[in-house]
Amino acid sequence: MAFIGQSSRRLEDQRLLIGRGVFVDDVNDPGQAWAIVVRSQHAHAVIDRIDTTTARAMPGVLGIYTYQDIADLGPLPCATQVATLAPMIVPPRPALADGRVRHVGDPIAFVVAETIHAARDAAELVEVDYTPLPCVVDAAAALAPTAPRLWDSGNESYRFQRGDVTAVQAAMAAAAHVVDIEVINNRLVIAPIETRAAIGRWLGGGYDLLATAASVHAIRDQLADSVFRCPRDQIRVSAPDVGGGFGIKNCLYPEWVMLLWCARKLGRSVKWVEDRAEDFVSTAQGRDNLSRGRLALDENGLFLALEVSTIAGLGAYMSGGGPGSSTNAPAAAMGGGYVIAAIHMDVRAAFTNTAPIDAYRGAGKPEANYLIERLIDKAANQCGFDPIDLRRRNLIGSFPYQKALGTVVDCGRFAANIDDVLLLADHAGFAGRRAVSESHGRLRGIGLACFLETARGAPNEGAELRFGKDDTVKILVGTQSNGQGHETSYPQIAADLLGLNPEQFRYIQADTAEIPEGNGHGGARSMHMGGAALFKAAQEVIEKGKAVAARLLQASPDQVVFAAGRFTVEDRSVDLLSVARDTSLDTYVWNLLDIITFPNGCHIAEVEVDPDTGMVVLDRYTAVDDYGTLINPLLTIGQVQGGLAQGIGQALLEHTVYDPQSGQMLSGSFMDYQLPRAIDLPDLDITLTGIPTQANPLGVKGSGQAGAIAAPQTIINAILHALSPLGVTHIDMPATPERVWRVIQQATIQ
């Protein structure tokens, strides 16, 4: 029986749904202490004085620590290195503020007490005197010569360029049409269902961190190499169940440093659990860039060149993965799935008095796809082309295809995706649905957009198979789930390869003491990278087993055939587990693989707009996506649905707003920051197709980020189509009722 391709329910759901999941908040060590962080109330200020006298005298307080206590520790590093025009400026980021705070929520002091209540009471008594400084919360404004300076070196961290600027300029000069657009990718609070939490321990000879983390090996390495400057084997980082991450739990945070430092100093475990208000101002956020694009077309509508200028916000500090989201990641996907001979990117990145930016679901690919798809719709409207036909005639049609910035696309069904989604969405029946909406005083619009994902994340991955005496097999992989269903999908792969049942496997992840190396979560990499490593490990198990089976069956290894879990020579056979009981078949591999896969698709959204209130209702949403071989279609659809919900949130609802004068976050709770609810989402009609890739032995392409990459431009295109009779040609995300109402009023006045 084949398990790959089966839509089986998640094995982990049973324990999660009945409350038997284990999250950091469920774990309590005997005698543990509790920590609370004292955070800055100012976006930018000099710390004149920190008085902890009264707070230290509170009952149960074990210690209150400031930068002076930890000055010998190294700063939090930036793990992502990017080739920029000049060396990237990465200012030091200590775990506690060193004399100056640079965003609301910047950690100033770490309070540790016997109980959480004692720690909270003491934290409220820590007195901090500030001299406020001018602040800047907008990246473009931060690059102005007169902007307040966050750092002595200035506010610009790097300038990144890629592509042939001469070829682009020549194509622009010769083009029959040049269309330009300026778009904003709004800053987002990520708000996973589980906020950050951790327990720091000192075990005599080393540190132990249990955390809501999604890339435990990377966090261990950064702690050891940069902060504590100790051998990596003296730090263990592990994670139990993790309730969502979407990229922002991959990075190292100041609290992880402080928990370990305090655990060693106090000789006991120290626990910290972030509340939702802290999460809004201290956890890494996503997106935040302003891009201007210019697209050159010939008289027939063929794309000639694309020019992109971006200003990327970094926040107050350089987070571990922050630079990649505006540089290498969008460069790989720039221009989408279209034939464009010349592309040039120019990116300037600015520090602002806001929470740091890091990789968030798609990390640069949503921004690249949003820009090209908005440009194409504008080109169609401005130059008189049909937007669907314009896409068709420019899509990549032969493979492999090398894009202008170097990425080689191996396969895809780009044009077929359009054909399929038009039928499934009943595009031909739109006029009738529009007439019904108009009869009720509503404006109706339909938007179509394609997407091209570049899925890989960090290259290379490890996998191990360990055979137990109870006939179970442990799967240990260096990737990491925070809700994707790896406990189900990896056993499906191993069961197919080894001829066993998925229930016989035990999945282990996220523990640097158990798994020697791993590149964790991110970039829709798990089945591509981890699955390929598991495939290789299984092949090595089989080869080892053939040698043992040959001895048991009194034959030579080249006579042994393995199939359906048994080694066979003519009419004699022995099963895999019997061989494993005879001789260890345990196998570990580190698989070198740096090839990208290219999930792709086409989506259609229909919206209805109330012109009197600006309210937008997303009425229909249809997607046709190519993810290559499907390990578990049910789980894949769940991943796409989750990504779509987050993309819909960005398009219609979510916006992180800082006051430009004070730097205070105005959207600092769910009262002011709206996540999509069930009522905001229509039935999501998702059709999965697949052209297997040769980039890995399973033929899989990553699905975890695609929905967030595809939805924003699809929905905004639909809104602009609905508003086009009023003369509205542009709107930025999120298309909230107020924003839509304002553009309608402006169009009416004009």
ZIZI-V696506 format. One record per backbone hydrogen bond with DSSP energy under -1.0 kcal/mol. NH is the residue of the N-H (numbers start at 1). CO is the residue of the C=O. Records with the same first field share a line. If there is no record, write none. Layout:
NH->CO ; CO
This chain:
5->631
6->3
8->6
16->12
17->13
18->14
20->15
26->23
27->24
32->29
33->269
34->113
35->271
36->111
38->109
40->106
45->101
46->131
47->99
48->129
49->129
51->127
56->52
57->53
58->55
61->58
62->112
63->112
65->110
69->66
70->67
73->70
74->227
76->93
80->320
84->82
85->159
89->157
97->107
101->45
105->40
106->103
108->38
109->38
110->65
111->36
112->63
113->34
114->60
119->115
120->116
121->117
122->118
123->119
124->120
125->122
126->123
127->51
129->49
131->46
133->44
142->138
144->141
147->144
154->151
157->349
160->347
162->345
164->343
168->164
169->165
170->166
171->167
172->168
173->169
174->170
176->297
177->297
179->295
181->293
183->291
185->289
188->286
194->243
198->272
199->210
200->270
201->208
203->206
205->203
207->234
208->201
209->236
210->199
211->238
212->197
213->211
214->249
219->215
220->216
221->217
222->218
223->219
224->220
225->221
226->222
227->222
228->223
230->224
234->231
235->232
236->207
238->209
239->510
241->22
244->242
248->245
250->247
257->253
258->254
259->255
260->256
261->257
262->258
263->259
264->260
265->261
266->262
267->263
270->200
271->33
272->198
274->196
279->275
280->276
281->277
282->278
283->279
285->356
286->188
288->185
289->185
290->311
291->183
292->309
293->181
294->307
295->179
296->305
297->177
298->302
301->298
304->296
305->296
306->342
307->294
308->344
309->292
310->346
311->290
312->348
313->288
314->350
316->354
322->319
326->323
329->324
331->327
332->328
334->330
336->333
338->335
339->394
344->306
345->162
346->308
347->160
348->310
349->158
350->312
351->155
352->315
353->136
354->352
357->314
358->285
361->246
363->360
365->362
368->364
369->365
370->366
371->367
372->368
373->369
374->370
375->371
376->372
377->373
378->374
379->375
380->376
381->377
382->378
383->379
384->380
385->380
390->386
391->387
392->388
393->389
394->391
395->391
396->337
401->409
403->407
406->403
409->401
417->413
418->414
419->415
420->416
421->417
422->418
423->419
424->420
425->421
426->423
427->422
429->426
430->427
433->429
434->430
435->431
436->432
437->433
438->434
439->435
440->437
441->438
442->437
443->609
445->607
447->605
449->603
451->601
453->599
455->597
456->523
460->593
461->591
463->589
464->476
465->587
466->474
468->472
471->468
473->504
474->466
475->506
476->464
477->508
478->462
488->485
489->485
490->486
492->488
493->489
494->490
495->491
496->492
497->493
498->494
499->495
500->495
504->501
505->502
506->473
508->475
512->237
515->511
520->478
521->214
529->525
530->526
531->526
533->529
534->530
535->531
536->532
537->533
538->534
539->535
540->536
541->537
542->538
543->539
544->540
545->541
546->542
547->543
548->544
549->545
550->546
551->547
552->548
553->549
555->550
559->556
560->557
561->568
563->566
566->563
567->574
568->561
569->572
572->569
574->567
576->565
579->575
580->576
581->577
582->578
583->579
587->465
589->463
591->461
597->455
600->626
601->451
602->624
603->449
604->622
605->447
606->620
607->445
608->617
609->443
610->615
614->610
617->608
619->606
620->606
622->604
623->685
624->602
625->687
626->600
627->689
629->699
636->632
637->633
638->634
639->635
640->636
641->637
642->638
643->639
644->640
645->641
646->642
647->643
648->644
649->645
650->646
651->647
652->648
653->649
654->649
656->187
659->664
663->659
666->657
667->657
672->669
673->669
680->677
681->678
685->621
687->623
689->625
693->699
699->696
701->627
709->705
710->706
711->707
714->710
715->711
716->712
717->713
718->714
719->715
720->716
721->717
722->718
723->719
726->723
727->724
728->723
735->651
736->734
740->736
741->737
742->738
743->739
744->740
745->741
746->742
747->743
748->744
749->745
750->746
